Amino acid sequence: MTLKTLASAALFAALGLGALTAQASSASLNQASVMQYRYGDQLDVKKVLSVKDEQRNTCGVVNTRMDYLDSQGKAQSVEYRTYATSGCHDN
């Protein structure tokens, strides 16, 4: 193995690791405060701020996110699965 080949392999490994680290940190920023709902979880919801589906005009199970205020006024988010019906009918 030549020095040039070894240097190229090390460069690609370092770039790949950097890309994985950047992707993981951006995903954790977006999902850090989002709770994954499980059947039976008790939610402290005082006021619903928004409910958004992952995909529009689809027929089937999709991810849905609800942003809300709890009884102490703190913003919370929960993600759960719902059945979307907006794309099930032909107009």
PDB file of N, CA, C and O in Angstrom:
ATOM      1  N   MET A   1       0.856  -1.172   0.000  1.00  0.00           N
ATOM      2  CA  MET A   1       0.000   0.000   0.000  1.00  0.00           C
ATOM      3  C   MET A   1       0.903   1.237   0.000  1.00  0.00           C
ATOM      4  O   MET A   1       1.820   1.350   0.814  1.00  0.00           O
ATOM      5  N   THR A   2       0.634   2.141  -0.907  1.00  0.00           N
ATOM      6  CA  THR A   2       1.470   3.327  -1.023  1.00  0.00           C
ATOM      7  C   THR A   2       0.989   4.412  -0.070  1.00  0.00           C
ATOM      8  O   THR A   2      -0.114   4.349   0.472  1.00  0.00           O
ATOM      9  N   LEU A   3       1.835   5.394   0.114  1.00  0.00           N
ATOM     10  CA  LEU A   3       1.499   6.511   0.989  1.00  0.00           C
ATOM     11  C   LEU A   3       0.309   7.295   0.431  1.00  0.00           C
ATOM     12  O   LEU A   3      -0.527   7.777   1.195  1.00  0.00           O
ATOM     13  N   LYS A   4       0.229   7.423  -0.891  1.00  0.00           N
ATOM     14  CA  LYS A   4      -0.870   8.143  -1.531  1.00  0.00           C
ATOM     15  C   LYS A   4      -2.198   7.420  -1.273  1.00  0.00           C
ATOM     16  O   LYS A   4      -3.201   8.070  -0.978  1.00  0.00           O
ATOM     17  N   THR A   5      -2.218   6.105  -1.378  1.00  0.00           N
ATOM     18  CA  THR A   5      -3.432   5.325  -1.135  1.00  0.00           C
ATOM     19  C   THR A   5      -3.848   5.434   0.328  1.00  0.00           C
ATOM     20  O   THR A   5      -5.030   5.597   0.628  1.00  0.00           O
ATOM     21  N   LEU A   6      -2.894   5.345   1.224  1.00  0.00           N
ATOM     22  CA  LEU A   6      -3.180   5.445   2.644  1.00  0.00           C
ATOM     23  C   LEU A   6      -3.724   6.832   3.009  1.00  0.00           C
ATOM     24  O   LEU A   6      -4.652   6.946   3.809  1.00  0.00           O
ATOM     25  N   ALA A   7      -3.145   7.879   2.422  1.00  0.00           N
ATOM     26  CA  ALA A   7      -3.609   9.243   2.683  1.00  0.00           C
ATOM     27  C   ALA A   7      -5.025   9.443   2.148  1.00  0.00           C
ATOM     28  O   ALA A   7      -5.848  10.086   2.801  1.00  0.00           O
ATOM     29  N   SER A   8      -5.317   8.896   0.963  1.00  0.00           N
ATOM     30  CA  SER A   8      -6.664   9.006   0.391  1.00  0.00           C
ATOM     31  C   SER A   8      -7.691   8.293   1.265  1.00  0.00           C
ATOM     32  O   SER A   8      -8.777   8.821   1.507  1.00  0.00           O
ATOM     33  N   ALA A   9      -7.352   7.100   1.737  1.00  0.00           N
ATOM     34  CA  ALA A   9      -8.274   6.351   2.596  1.00  0.00           C
ATOM     35  C   ALA A   9      -8.537   7.104   3.896  1.00  0.00           C
ATOM     36  O   ALA A   9      -9.674   7.148   4.364  1.00  0.00           O
ATOM     37  N   ALA A  10      -7.509   7.689   4.478  1.00  0.00           N
ATOM     38  CA  ALA A  10      -7.668   8.448   5.715  1.00  0.00           C
ATOM     39  C   ALA A  10      -8.535   9.690   5.491  1.00  0.00           C
ATOM     40  O   ALA A  10      -9.349  10.040   6.345  1.00  0.00           O
ATOM     41  N   LEU A  11      -8.364  10.347   4.359  1.00  0.00           N
ATOM     42  CA  LEU A  11      -9.158  11.536   4.042  1.00  0.00           C
ATOM     43  C   LEU A  11     -10.632  11.176   3.893  1.00  0.00           C
ATOM     44  O   LEU A  11     -11.497  11.855   4.447  1.00  0.00           O
ATOM     45  N   PHE A  12     -10.921  10.109   3.146  1.00  0.00           N
ATOM     46  CA  PHE A  12     -12.317   9.696   2.970  1.00  0.00           C
ATOM     47  C   PHE A  12     -12.951   9.256   4.285  1.00  0.00           C
ATOM     48  O   PHE A  12     -14.131   9.517   4.519  1.00  0.00           O
ATOM     49  N   ALA A  13     -12.196   8.603   5.130  1.00  0.00           N
ATOM     50  CA  ALA A  13     -12.714   8.195   6.432  1.00  0.00           C
ATOM     51  C   ALA A  13     -13.042   9.414   7.291  1.00  0.00           C
ATOM     52  O   ALA A  13     -14.083   9.451   7.948  1.00  0.00           O
ATOM     53  N   ALA A  14     -12.159  10.408   7.286  1.00  0.00           N
ATOM     54  CA  ALA A  14     -12.391  11.619   8.078  1.00  0.00           C
ATOM     55  C   ALA A  14     -13.594  12.400   7.559  1.00  0.00           C
ATOM     56  O   ALA A  14     -14.385  12.912   8.351  1.00  0.00           O
ATOM     57  N   LEU A  15     -13.741  12.497   6.240  1.00  0.00           N
ATOM     58  CA  LEU A  15     -14.882  13.207   5.664  1.00  0.00           C
ATOM     59  C   LEU A  15     -16.194  12.476   5.953  1.00  0.00           C
ATOM     60  O   LEU A  15     -17.210  13.106   6.249  1.00  0.00           O
ATOM     61  N   GLY A  16     -16.167  11.162   5.866  1.00  0.00           N
ATOM     62  CA  GLY A  16     -17.369  10.383   6.161  1.00  0.00           C
ATOM     63  C   GLY A  16     -17.798  10.523   7.605  1.00  0.00           C
ATOM     64  O   GLY A  16     -18.988  10.660   7.892  1.00  0.00           O
ATOM     65  N   LEU A  17     -16.841  10.491   8.516  1.00  0.00           N
ATOM     66  CA  LEU A  17     -17.151  10.649   9.933  1.00  0.00           C
ATOM     67  C   LEU A  17     -17.712  12.045  10.213  1.00  0.00           C
ATOM     68  O   LEU A  17     -18.639  12.197  11.008  1.00  0.00           O
ATOM     69  N   GLY A  18     -17.151  13.056   9.561  1.00  0.00           N
ATOM     70  CA  GLY A  18     -17.659  14.417   9.733  1.00  0.00           C
ATOM     71  C   GLY A  18     -19.079  14.564   9.235  1.00  0.00           C
ATOM     72  O   GLY A  18     -19.891  15.247   9.859  1.00  0.00           O
ATOM     73  N   ALA A  19     -19.389  13.926   8.109  1.00  0.00           N
ATOM     74  CA  ALA A  19     -20.745  13.990   7.564  1.00  0.00           C
ATOM     75  C   ALA A  19     -21.744  13.299   8.484  1.00  0.00           C
ATOM     76  O   ALA A  19     -22.848  13.802   8.694  1.00  0.00           O
ATOM     77  N   LEU A  20     -21.365  12.159   9.029  1.00  0.00           N
ATOM     78  CA  LEU A  20     -22.255  11.447   9.961  1.00  0.00           C
ATOM     79  C   LEU A  20     -22.493  12.256  11.223  1.00  0.00           C
ATOM     80  O   LEU A  20     -23.616  12.298  11.725  1.00  0.00           O
ATOM     81  N   THR A  21     -21.474  12.889  11.734  1.00  0.00           N
ATOM     82  CA  THR A  21     -21.604  13.708  12.931  1.00  0.00           C
ATOM     83  C   THR A  21     -22.520  14.904  12.684  1.00  0.00           C
ATOM     84  O   THR A  21     -23.357  15.229  13.525  1.00  0.00           O
ATOM     85  N   ALA A  22     -22.365  15.558  11.535  1.00  0.00           N
ATOM     86  CA  ALA A  22     -23.207  16.714  11.202  1.00  0.00           C
ATOM     87  C   ALA A  22     -24.656  16.297  11.045  1.00  0.00           C
ATOM     88  O   ALA A  22     -25.556  17.005  11.496  1.00  0.00           O
ATOM     89  N   GLN A  23     -24.896  15.158  10.410  1.00  0.00           N
ATOM     90  CA  GLN A  23     -26.260  14.684  10.219  1.00  0.00           C
ATOM     91  C   GLN A  23     -26.900  14.332  11.557  1.00  0.00           C
ATOM     92  O   GLN A  23     -28.068  14.652  11.779  1.00  0.00           O
ATOM     93  N   ALA A  24     -26.173  13.692  12.438  1.00  0.00           N
ATOM     94  CA  ALA A  24     -26.704  13.317  13.747  1.00  0.00           C
ATOM     95  C   ALA A  24     -27.037  14.544  14.579  1.00  0.00           C
ATOM     96  O   ALA A  24     -28.058  14.560  15.266  1.00  0.00           O
ATOM     97  N   SER A  25     -26.193  15.576  14.533  1.00  0.00           N
ATOM     98  CA  SER A  25     -26.457  16.762  15.344  1.00  0.00           C
ATOM     99  C   SER A  25     -27.647  17.544  14.817  1.00  0.00           C
ATOM    100  O   SER A  25     -28.410  18.094  15.611  1.00  0.00           O
ATOM    101  N   SER A  26     -27.833  17.614  13.493  1.00  0.00           N
ATOM    102  CA  SER A  26     -28.995  18.333  12.957  1.00  0.00           C
ATOM    103  C   SER A  26     -30.273  17.575  13.239  1.00  0.00           C
ATOM    104  O   SER A  26     -31.306  18.193  13.497  1.00  0.00           O
ATOM    105  N   ALA A  27     -30.235  16.248  13.197  1.00  0.00           N
ATOM    106  CA  ALA A  27     -31.426  15.463  13.507  1.00  0.00           C
ATOM    107  C   ALA A  27     -31.793  15.609  14.975  1.00  0.00           C
ATOM    108  O   ALA A  27     -32.977  15.673  15.306  1.00  0.00           O
ATOM    109  N   SER A  28     -30.812  15.663  15.858  1.00  0.00           N
ATOM    110  CA  SER A  28     -31.112  15.795  17.273  1.00  0.00           C
ATOM    111  C   SER A  28     -31.651  17.177  17.604  1.00  0.00           C
ATOM    112  O   SER A  28     -32.420  17.321  18.555  1.00  0.00           O
ATOM    113  N   LEU A  29     -31.268  18.199  16.845  1.00  0.00           N
ATOM    114  CA  LEU A  29     -31.825  19.532  17.073  1.00  0.00           C
ATOM    115  C   LEU A  29     -33.298  19.562  16.713  1.00  0.00           C
ATOM    116  O   LEU A  29     -34.092  20.180  17.421  1.00  0.00           O
ATOM    117  N   ASN A  30     -33.679  18.902  15.623  1.00  0.00           N
ATOM    118  CA  ASN A  30     -35.065  18.911  15.188  1.00  0.00           C
ATOM    119  C   ASN A  30     -35.954  18.028  16.053  1.00  0.00           C
ATOM    120  O   ASN A  30     -37.128  18.343  16.245  1.00  0.00           O
ATOM    121  N   GLN A  31     -35.428  16.943  16.572  1.00  0.00           N
ATOM    122  CA  GLN A  31     -36.231  15.973  17.293  1.00  0.00           C
ATOM    123  C   GLN A  31     -35.924  15.927  18.788  1.00  0.00           C
ATOM    124  O   GLN A  31     -36.448  15.064  19.493  1.00  0.00           O
ATOM    125  N   ALA A  32     -35.086  16.836  19.285  1.00  0.00           N
ATOM    126  CA  ALA A  32     -34.643  16.761  20.680  1.00  0.00           C
ATOM    127  C   ALA A  32     -35.802  16.844  21.662  1.00  0.00           C
ATOM    128  O   ALA A  32     -35.825  16.100  22.643  1.00  0.00           O
ATOM    129  N   SER A  33     -36.754  17.723  21.427  1.00  0.00           N
ATOM    130  CA  SER A  33     -37.826  17.926  22.392  1.00  0.00           C
ATOM    131  C   SER A  33     -39.129  17.262  21.972  1.00  0.00           C
ATOM    132  O   SER A  33     -40.169  17.516  22.580  1.00  0.00           O
ATOM    133  N   VAL A  34     -39.098  16.418  20.947  1.00  0.00           N
ATOM    134  CA  VAL A  34     -40.307  15.753  20.482  1.00  0.00           C
ATOM    135  C   VAL A  34     -40.424  14.396  21.159  1.00  0.00           C
ATOM    136  O   VAL A  34     -39.553  13.539  21.014  1.00  0.00           O
ATOM    137  N   MET A  35     -41.511  14.214  21.899  1.00  0.00           N
ATOM    138  CA  MET A  35     -41.754  12.943  22.577  1.00  0.00           C
ATOM    139  C   MET A  35     -42.440  11.988  21.609  1.00  0.00           C
ATOM    140  O   MET A  35     -43.351  12.394  20.887  1.00  0.00           O
ATOM    141  N   GLN A  36     -42.025  10.746  21.584  1.00  0.00           N
ATOM    142  CA  GLN A  36     -42.692   9.717  20.792  1.00  0.00           C
ATOM    143  C   GLN A  36     -43.810   9.133  21.650  1.00  0.00           C
ATOM    144  O   GLN A  36     -43.547   8.516  22.682  1.00  0.00           O
ATOM    145  N   TYR A  37     -45.046   9.328  21.226  1.00  0.00           N
ATOM    146  CA  TYR A  37     -46.197   8.856  22.001  1.00  0.00           C
ATOM    147  C   TYR A  37     -46.297   7.335  21.947  1.00  0.00           C
ATOM    148  O   TYR A  37     -46.097   6.725  20.896  1.00  0.00           O
ATOM    149  N   ARG A  38     -46.604   6.742  23.076  1.00  0.00           N
ATOM    150  CA  ARG A  38     -46.901   5.315  23.176  1.00  0.00           C
ATOM    151  C   ARG A  38     -48.271   5.169  23.824  1.00  0.00           C
ATOM    152  O   ARG A  38     -48.645   5.957  24.693  1.00  0.00           O
ATOM    153  N   TYR A  39     -49.003   4.171  23.401  1.00  0.00           N
ATOM    154  CA  TYR A  39     -50.346   3.945  23.921  1.00  0.00           C
ATOM    155  C   TYR A  39     -50.330   3.934  25.443  1.00  0.00           C
ATOM    156  O   TYR A  39     -49.557   3.203  26.062  1.00  0.00           O
ATOM    157  N   GLY A  40     -51.186   4.747  26.034  1.00  0.00           N
ATOM    158  CA  GLY A  40     -51.289   4.820  27.487  1.00  0.00           C
ATOM    159  C   GLY A  40     -50.525   5.962  28.112  1.00  0.00           C
ATOM    160  O   GLY A  40     -50.695   6.231  29.301  1.00  0.00           O
ATOM    161  N   ASP A  41     -49.674   6.655  27.337  1.00  0.00           N
ATOM    162  CA  ASP A  41     -48.951   7.808  27.888  1.00  0.00           C
ATOM    163  C   ASP A  41     -49.947   8.879  28.324  1.00  0.00           C
ATOM    164  O   ASP A  41     -50.926   9.153  27.630  1.00  0.00           O
ATOM    165  N   GLN A  42     -49.686   9.473  29.472  1.00  0.00           N
ATOM    166  CA  GLN A  42     -50.531  10.550  29.977  1.00  0.00           C
ATOM    167  C   GLN A  42     -49.932  11.887  29.540  1.00  0.00           C
ATOM    168  O   GLN A  42     -48.804  12.212  29.912  1.00  0.00           O
ATOM    169  N   LEU A  43     -50.673  12.653  28.759  1.00  0.00           N
ATOM    170  CA  LEU A  43     -50.204  13.951  28.277  1.00  0.00           C
ATOM    171  C   LEU A  43     -50.838  15.061  29.106  1.00  0.00           C
ATOM    172  O   LEU A  43     -52.013  14.984  29.466  1.00  0.00           O
ATOM    173  N   ASP A  44     -50.060  16.082  29.404  1.00  0.00           N
ATOM    174  CA  ASP A  44     -50.521  17.255  30.145  1.00  0.00           C
ATOM    175  C   ASP A  44     -50.755  18.368  29.127  1.00  0.00           C
ATOM    176  O   ASP A  44     -49.883  19.211  28.915  1.00  0.00           O
ATOM    177  N   VAL A  45     -51.925  18.372  28.501  1.00  0.00           N
ATOM    178  CA  VAL A  45     -52.228  19.325  27.429  1.00  0.00           C
ATOM    179  C   VAL A  45     -53.217  20.359  27.944  1.00  0.00           C
ATOM    180  O   VAL A  45     -54.343  20.036  28.322  1.00  0.00           O
ATOM    181  N   LYS A  46     -52.768  21.615  27.948  1.00  0.00           N
ATOM    182  CA  LYS A  46     -53.671  22.707  28.314  1.00  0.00           C
ATOM    183  C   LYS A  46     -54.233  23.360  27.051  1.00  0.00           C
ATOM    184  O   LYS A  46     -55.418  23.684  26.982  1.00  0.00           O
ATOM    185  N   LYS A  47     -53.347  23.553  26.033  1.00  0.00           N
ATOM    186  CA  LYS A  47     -53.786  24.197  24.798  1.00  0.00           C
ATOM    187  C   LYS A  47     -53.001  23.618  23.624  1.00  0.00           C
ATOM    188  O   LYS A  47     -51.772  23.566  23.661  1.00  0.00           O
ATOM    189  N   VAL A  48     -53.713  23.183  22.581  1.00  0.00           N
ATOM    190  CA  VAL A  48     -53.070  22.670  21.372  1.00  0.00           C
ATOM    191  C   VAL A  48     -52.702  23.855  20.484  1.00  0.00           C
ATOM    192  O   VAL A  48     -53.542  24.702  20.180  1.00  0.00           O
ATOM    193  N   LEU A  49     -51.434  23.903  20.071  1.00  0.00           N
ATOM    194  CA  LEU A  49     -50.961  24.991  19.211  1.00  0.00           C
ATOM    195  C   LEU A  49     -51.070  24.620  17.733  1.00  0.00           C
ATOM    196  O   LEU A  49     -51.492  25.442  16.920  1.00  0.00           O
ATOM    197  N   SER A  50     -50.691  23.383  17.379  1.00  0.00           N
ATOM    198  CA  SER A  50     -50.783  22.945  15.988  1.00  0.00           C
ATOM    199  C   SER A  50     -50.731  21.427  15.908  1.00  0.00           C
ATOM    200  O   SER A  50     -50.187  20.756  16.785  1.00  0.00           O
ATOM    201  N   VAL A  51     -51.316  20.900  14.825  1.00  0.00           N
ATOM    202  CA  VAL A  51     -51.253  19.476  14.506  1.00  0.00           C
ATOM    203  C   VAL A  51     -50.889  19.396  13.034  1.00  0.00           C
ATOM    204  O   VAL A  51     -51.602  19.930  12.184  1.00  0.00           O
ATOM    205  N   LYS A  52     -49.773  18.724  12.728  1.00  0.00           N
ATOM    206  CA  LYS A  52     -49.279  18.661  11.353  1.00  0.00           C
ATOM    207  C   LYS A  52     -48.992  17.220  10.962  1.00  0.00           C
ATOM    208  O   LYS A  52     -48.352  16.480  11.709  1.00  0.00           O
ATOM    209  N   ASP A  53     -49.473  16.825   9.780  1.00  0.00           N
ATOM    210  CA  ASP A  53     -49.162  15.512   9.221  1.00  0.00           C
ATOM    211  C   ASP A  53     -47.856  15.581   8.459  1.00  0.00           C
ATOM    212  O   ASP A  53     -47.490  16.627   7.923  1.00  0.00           O
ATOM    213  N   GLU A  54     -47.154  14.453   8.415  1.00  0.00           N
ATOM    214  CA  GLU A  54     -45.884  14.377   7.695  1.00  0.00           C
ATOM    215  C   GLU A  54     -46.083  14.559   6.199  1.00  0.00           C
ATOM    216  O   GLU A  54     -45.286  15.235   5.548  1.00  0.00           O
ATOM    217  N   GLN A  55     -47.139  13.963   5.641  1.00  0.00           N
ATOM    218  CA  GLN A  55     -47.391  14.049   4.206  1.00  0.00           C
ATOM    219  C   GLN A  55     -48.815  14.505   3.964  1.00  0.00           C
ATOM    220  O   GLN A  55     -49.721  14.190   4.736  1.00  0.00           O
ATOM    221  N   ARG A  56     -49.001  15.231   2.913  1.00  0.00           N
ATOM    222  CA  ARG A  56     -50.336  15.693   2.531  1.00  0.00           C
ATOM    223  C   ARG A  56     -50.848  14.840   1.375  1.00  0.00           C
ATOM    224  O   ARG A  56     -50.064  14.228   0.649  1.00  0.00           O
ATOM    225  N   ASN A  57     -52.150  14.807   1.215  1.00  0.00           N
ATOM    226  CA  ASN A  57     -52.799  14.090   0.113  1.00  0.00           C
ATOM    227  C   ASN A  57     -52.337  12.649  -0.005  1.00  0.00           C
ATOM    228  O   ASN A  57     -51.963  12.189  -1.084  1.00  0.00           O
ATOM    229  N   THR A  58     -52.367  11.956   1.095  1.00  0.00           N
ATOM    230  CA  THR A  58     -51.998  10.545   1.097  1.00  0.00           C
ATOM    231  C   THR A  58     -53.115   9.746   1.744  1.00  0.00           C
ATOM    232  O   THR A  58     -53.966  10.298   2.441  1.00  0.00           O
ATOM    233  N   CYS A  59     -53.105   8.472   1.511  1.00  0.00           N
ATOM    234  CA  CYS A  59     -54.085   7.573   2.096  1.00  0.00           C
ATOM    235  C   CYS A  59     -53.320   6.475   2.808  1.00  0.00           C
ATOM    236  O   CYS A  59     -52.714   5.617   2.165  1.00  0.00           O
ATOM    237  N   GLY A  60     -53.343   6.497   4.119  1.00  0.00           N
ATOM    238  CA  GLY A  60     -52.637   5.488   4.894  1.00  0.00           C
ATOM    239  C   GLY A  60     -52.049   6.073   6.161  1.00  0.00           C
ATOM    240  O   GLY A  60     -52.365   7.195   6.556  1.00  0.00           O
ATOM    241  N   VAL A  61     -51.194   5.297   6.785  1.00  0.00           N
ATOM    242  CA  VAL A  61     -50.600   5.690   8.062  1.00  0.00           C
ATOM    243  C   VAL A  61     -49.456   6.670   7.826  1.00  0.00           C
ATOM    244  O   VAL A  61     -48.573   6.428   7.003  1.00  0.00           O
ATOM    245  N   VAL A  62     -49.487   7.793   8.570  1.00  0.00           N
ATOM    246  CA  VAL A  62     -48.456   8.829   8.465  1.00  0.00           C
ATOM    247  C   VAL A  62     -48.041   9.270   9.868  1.00  0.00           C
ATOM    248  O   VAL A  62     -48.751   9.021  10.843  1.00  0.00           O
ATOM    249  N   ASN A  63     -46.896   9.919   9.957  1.00  0.00           N
ATOM    250  CA  ASN A  63     -46.462  10.540  11.209  1.00  0.00           C
ATOM    251  C   ASN A  63     -47.194  11.860  11.394  1.00  0.00           C
ATOM    252  O   ASN A  63     -47.341  12.631  10.445  1.00  0.00           O
ATOM    253  N   THR A  64     -47.648  12.118  12.593  1.00  0.00           N
ATOM    254  CA  THR A  64     -48.320  13.369  12.925  1.00  0.00           C
ATOM    255  C   THR A  64     -47.634  13.965  14.145  1.00  0.00           C
ATOM    256  O   THR A  64     -47.251  13.244  15.066  1.00  0.00           O
ATOM    257  N   ARG A  65     -47.483  15.276  14.145  1.00  0.00           N
ATOM    258  CA  ARG A  65     -46.844  15.978  15.269  1.00  0.00           C
ATOM    259  C   ARG A  65     -47.819  17.001  15.835  1.00  0.00           C
ATOM    260  O   ARG A  65     -48.420  17.785  15.100  1.00  0.00           O
ATOM    261  N   MET A  66     -47.960  16.977  17.141  1.00  0.00           N
ATOM    262  CA  MET A  66     -48.807  17.945  17.827  1.00  0.00           C
ATOM    263  C   MET A  66     -47.920  18.797  18.733  1.00  0.00           C
ATOM    264  O   MET A  66     -47.178  18.276  19.565  1.00  0.00           O
ATOM    265  N   ASP A  67     -48.011  20.106  18.558  1.00  0.00           N
ATOM    266  CA  ASP A  67     -47.326  21.061  19.427  1.00  0.00           C
ATOM    267  C   ASP A  67     -48.375  21.636  20.368  1.00  0.00           C
ATOM    268  O   ASP A  67     -49.464  22.017  19.937  1.00  0.00           O
ATOM    269  N   TYR A  68     -48.046  21.696  21.648  1.00  0.00           N
ATOM    270  CA  TYR A  68     -49.027  22.141  22.640  1.00  0.00           C
ATOM    271  C   TYR A  68     -48.340  22.805  23.828  1.00  0.00           C
ATOM    272  O   TYR A  68     -47.121  22.739  23.991  1.00  0.00           O
ATOM    273  N   LEU A  69     -49.165  23.446  24.648  1.00  0.00           N
ATOM    274  CA  LEU A  69     -48.710  24.024  25.910  1.00  0.00           C
ATOM    275  C   LEU A  69     -49.202  23.127  27.035  1.00  0.00           C
ATOM    276  O   LEU A  69     -50.357  22.700  27.036  1.00  0.00           O
ATOM    277  N   ASP A  70     -48.317  22.839  28.000  1.00  0.00           N
ATOM    278  CA  ASP A  70     -48.749  22.044  29.144  1.00  0.00           C
ATOM    279  C   ASP A  70     -49.364  22.956  30.204  1.00  0.00           C
ATOM    280  O   ASP A  70     -49.469  24.165  29.993  1.00  0.00           O
ATOM    281  N   SER A  71     -49.769  22.394  31.334  1.00  0.00           N
ATOM    282  CA  SER A  71     -50.457  23.181  32.363  1.00  0.00           C
ATOM    283  C   SER A  71     -49.581  24.256  32.985  1.00  0.00           C
ATOM    284  O   SER A  71     -50.096  25.171  33.627  1.00  0.00           O
ATOM    285  N   GLN A  72     -48.259  24.164  32.808  1.00  0.00           N
ATOM    286  CA  GLN A  72     -47.347  25.189  33.325  1.00  0.00           C
ATOM    287  C   GLN A  72     -46.991  26.218  32.258  1.00  0.00           C
ATOM    288  O   GLN A  72     -46.190  27.116  32.517  1.00  0.00           O
ATOM    289  N   GLY A  73     -47.575  26.105  31.054  1.00  0.00           N
ATOM    290  CA  GLY A  73     -47.318  27.054  29.978  1.00  0.00           C
ATOM    291  C   GLY A  73     -46.076  26.753  29.159  1.00  0.00           C
ATOM    292  O   GLY A  73     -45.671  27.573  28.335  1.00  0.00           O
ATOM    293  N   LYS A  74     -45.470  25.608  29.367  1.00  0.00           N
ATOM    294  CA  LYS A  74     -44.258  25.228  28.637  1.00  0.00           C
ATOM    295  C   LYS A  74     -44.639  24.535  27.327  1.00  0.00           C
ATOM    296  O   LYS A  74     -45.509  23.664  27.301  1.00  0.00           O
ATOM    297  N   ALA A  75     -43.975  24.937  26.245  1.00  0.00           N
ATOM    298  CA  ALA A  75     -44.244  24.330  24.936  1.00  0.00           C
ATOM    299  C   ALA A  75     -43.704  22.907  24.893  1.00  0.00           C
ATOM    300  O   ALA A  75     -42.571  22.648  25.298  1.00  0.00           O
ATOM    301  N   GLN A  76     -44.529  21.986  24.395  1.00  0.00           N
ATOM    302  CA  GLN A  76     -44.173  20.579  24.273  1.00  0.00           C
ATOM    303  C   GLN A  76     -44.558  20.108  22.873  1.00  0.00           C
ATOM    304  O   GLN A  76     -45.378  20.733  22.200  1.00  0.00           O
ATOM    305  N   SER A  77     -43.955  18.996  22.443  1.00  0.00           N
ATOM    306  CA  SER A  77     -44.297  18.389  21.163  1.00  0.00           C
ATOM    307  C   SER A  77     -44.369  16.882  21.342  1.00  0.00           C
ATOM    308  O   SER A  77     -43.578  16.288  22.075  1.00  0.00           O
ATOM    309  N   VAL A  78     -45.329  16.278  20.659  1.00  0.00           N
ATOM    310  CA  VAL A  78     -45.466  14.827  20.684  1.00  0.00           C
ATOM    311  C   VAL A  78     -45.700  14.353  19.254  1.00  0.00           C
ATOM    312  O   VAL A  78     -46.430  14.985  18.491  1.00  0.00           O
ATOM    313  N   GLU A  79     -45.074  13.237  18.902  1.00  0.00           N
ATOM    314  CA  GLU A  79     -45.248  12.662  17.572  1.00  0.00           C
ATOM    315  C   GLU A  79     -45.912  11.301  17.709  1.00  0.00           C
ATOM    316  O   GLU A  79     -45.582  10.522  18.602  1.00  0.00           O
ATOM    317  N   TYR A  80     -46.855  11.026  16.811  1.00  0.00           N
ATOM    318  CA  TYR A  80     -47.591   9.773  16.851  1.00  0.00           C
ATOM    319  C   TYR A  80     -48.027   9.407  15.444  1.00  0.00           C
ATOM    320  O   TYR A  80     -47.886  10.208  14.520  1.00  0.00           O
ATOM    321  N   ARG A  81     -48.553   8.209  15.275  1.00  0.00           N
ATOM    322  CA  ARG A  81     -48.989   7.717  13.969  1.00  0.00           C
ATOM    323  C   ARG A  81     -50.501   7.881  13.856  1.00  0.00           C
ATOM    324  O   ARG A  81     -51.236   7.571  14.793  1.00  0.00           O
ATOM    325  N   THR A  82     -50.961   8.369  12.706  1.00  0.00           N
ATOM    326  CA  THR A  82     -52.393   8.494  12.431  1.00  0.00           C
ATOM    327  C   THR A  82     -52.690   7.957  11.042  1.00  0.00           C
ATOM    328  O   THR A  82     -51.777   7.703  10.257  1.00  0.00           O
ATOM    329  N   TYR A  83     -53.952   7.790  10.747  1.00  0.00           N
ATOM    330  CA  TYR A  83     -54.370   7.319   9.438  1.00  0.00           C
ATOM    331  C   TYR A  83     -54.913   8.497   8.652  1.00  0.00           C
ATOM    332  O   TYR A  83     -55.957   9.054   8.989  1.00  0.00           O
ATOM    333  N   ALA A  84     -54.195   8.871   7.598  1.00  0.00           N
ATOM    334  CA  ALA A  84     -54.610  10.004   6.761  1.00  0.00           C
ATOM    335  C   ALA A  84     -55.582   9.520   5.699  1.00  0.00           C
ATOM    336  O   ALA A  84     -55.376   8.471   5.089  1.00  0.00           O
ATOM    337  N   THR A  85     -56.635  10.282   5.481  1.00  0.00           N
ATOM    338  CA  THR A  85     -57.635   9.900   4.491  1.00  0.00           C
ATOM    339  C   THR A  85     -57.795  10.916   3.379  1.00  0.00           C
ATOM    340  O   THR A  85     -58.648  10.738   2.510  1.00  0.00           O
ATOM    341  N   SER A  86     -57.004  11.972   3.379  1.00  0.00           N
ATOM    342  CA  SER A  86     -57.196  13.032   2.392  1.00  0.00           C
ATOM    343  C   SER A  86     -56.913  12.570   0.960  1.00  0.00           C
ATOM    344  O   SER A  86     -57.444  13.167   0.024  1.00  0.00           O
ATOM    345  N   GLY A  87     -56.110  11.547   0.758  1.00  0.00           N
ATOM    346  CA  GLY A  87     -55.826  11.061  -0.586  1.00  0.00           C
ATOM    347  C   GLY A  87     -56.559   9.798  -0.947  1.00  0.00           C
ATOM    348  O   GLY A  87     -56.228   9.156  -1.944  1.00  0.00           O
ATOM    349  N   CYS A  88     -57.558   9.422  -0.153  1.00  0.00           N
ATOM    350  CA  CYS A  88     -58.263   8.165  -0.380  1.00  0.00           C
ATOM    351  C   CYS A  88     -59.406   8.266  -1.379  1.00  0.00           C
ATOM    352  O   CYS A  88     -59.910   7.244  -1.843  1.00  0.00           O
ATOM    353  N   HIS A  89     -59.811   9.454  -1.708  1.00  0.00           N
ATOM    354  CA  HIS A  89     -60.988   9.620  -2.565  1.00  0.00           C
ATOM    355  C   HIS A  89     -60.623  10.332  -3.856  1.00  0.00           C
ATOM    356  O   HIS A  89     -59.848  11.289  -3.854  1.00  0.00           O
ATOM    357  N   ASP A  90     -61.184   9.861  -4.950  1.00  0.00           N
ATOM    358  CA  ASP A  90     -61.015  10.536  -6.230  1.00  0.00           C
ATOM    359  C   ASP A  90     -62.080  11.616  -6.357  1.00  0.00           C
ATOM    360  O   ASP A  90     -63.250  11.398  -6.045  1.00  0.00           O
ATOM    361  N   ASN A  91     -61.653  12.781  -6.819  1.00  0.00           N
ATOM    362  CA  ASN A  91     -62.605  13.889  -7.012  1.00  0.00           C
ATOM    363  C   ASN A  91     -62.976  14.006  -8.447  1.00  0.00           C
ATOM    364  O   ASN A  91     -63.766  14.878  -8.811  1.00  0.00           O
TER     365      ASN A  91
END
